[in-house]
Amino acid sequence: MKFDVAIVGAGPAGLAAAYRLASSGFKVVVLERGREPGAKELYGGRIYAYWLDKYLPEFRKDAPVDRWVRKERVSFLTEDKALTVELAITQKEKTSFVVPLVSFVSWLSKLVQGAGAKIVTEVTVDALVKDEKGKITGVRSGSDVLQAEYVIDAEGVNRLLLERAGIVKKLEPELVAVGVKEVLKFENKKVLEERLGLDEDEGLAWALAGYPTEYLPGGGFIYTYKDSLALGVVVYLKNWEKLKTPVYDLIEKFRLHPYIAPLVKGATLQEYGGHMTPVAGINMSPPRYYYDGLLIVGDAAGFLLHTGVLIRGVDFAIASGVLAAEAIKEARSPSAEDLAIYEKKLRESFVLQQLEKFRSADRLLGDESLFRDLTLLSTEAAYRYFNIDHNQRTMFEAVREASKKTRVSVLKTMINMIRMLRSL
């Protein structure tokens, strides 16, 4: 059987492309290696809504939303101190929300099937199929070949198909991080809200630096679902060997920290998982996003924006999927020349404009001294300023004493903060 479009991967990018194409009359098949769409997907827990209004407006009608985020917290965490800044949004804004990704992907897959596309699960695609001229003409799973006029690669960060096709090289450790996440369920949503200081149905997004990753690049995160929360750590793969604690044990160490433990006391473990994240963003993109018969979307294309505190992947994935669909609709043929319109659309959209804007963020966030120095100096300086003894300190004195105790250079930290202001 031949399809107009074969899509590898039933994540947000692949499903967004499938929905737009099937709604326009294309014969579409989505191939997913998991038991159900979203089964192999893992993320922190947050989706930004602004661009979804343009690229997937249907989400406002009935997409699953556990909580709209109205509190943002950033913490610097040491073994015995925590310095936290909070932004509380008192207006009922709906700019980002938290929901388990499998729930959102399940909803999106129903839209796709309702539009007429076919989703086939538990299928591992082994290779892209090429003709004698090098054009991608389909995909191969085992000995079975599925022919398609167009193929969309939405396989995610682990780009085995693109590697085997010679389009990208094997991922270098500095390009990706490993995230480990627990979902902890509370007795009811009221208990969660009281523990985290939230109003009814109010959502929290919380980023924590320092202690969760033993002061190495990466950090911890907490997102509140309806009656549970996602708690996790993200560590750059290049720093695994420097960890004193195995990465999969870091999350327990984080959960048991004296600042965090009282918040999750009594909650039961509901889920646990690990996943690679393309923290390098556009710096890990393939040479092109289009080839003869092939378009590349989502994480496979490096479409994730990471600024330390803010991590955006789903809105970029959905936008790239929709733009790939629009490119196929406008292309006169599956030739690379005609499919080049996809990259033009990406460059005219927020996708590449924002990724280009924050291109240098990856290099800064990979600087080991940034996380260690800023965390140690800020927490110790705050402690010395607020802790009144025989000598009430000025802010300058508190910082000077903190610098002496932690052996962190104030000048170097100030330079790093200027770099942060410019890059993040």
Secondary structure as UniProt FT lines:
FT   STRAND          2..8
FT   HELIX           12..23
FT   TURN            24..25
FT   STRAND          28..31
FT   TURN            37..40
FT   STRAND          46..48
FT   TURN            50..51
FT   HELIX           52..55
FT   TURN            57..58
FT   HELIX           59..62
FT   STRAND          67..77
FT   STRAND          82..88
FT   STRAND          96..98
FT   HELIX           101..114
FT   TURN            115..116
FT   STRAND          118..120
FT   STRAND          127..130
FT   TURN            132..133
FT   STRAND          136..141
FT   TURN            142..143
FT   STRAND          144..153
FT   HELIX           160..164
FT   TURN            165..166
FT   HELIX           173..175
FT   STRAND          177..185
FT   HELIX           189..196
FT   TURN            200..201
FT   STRAND          202..210
FT   HELIX           211..213
FT   TURN            214..215
FT   STRAND          218..224
FT   STRAND          228..236
FT   HELIX           237..242
FT   HELIX           247..255
FT   TURN            258..260
FT   HELIX           261..264
FT   TURN            265..266
FT   STRAND          268..277
FT   TURN            279..280
FT   HELIX           281..284
FT   STRAND          290..291
FT   TURN            292..293
FT   STRAND          294..296
FT   HELIX           298..301
FT   STRAND          305..306
FT   STRAND          311..312
FT   HELIX           314..330
FT   HELIX           336..339
FT   HELIX           341..348
FT   HELIX           350..357
FT   TURN            358..360
FT   HELIX           361..365
FT   HELIX           368..386
FT   HELIX           395..406
FT   HELIX           410..423
//
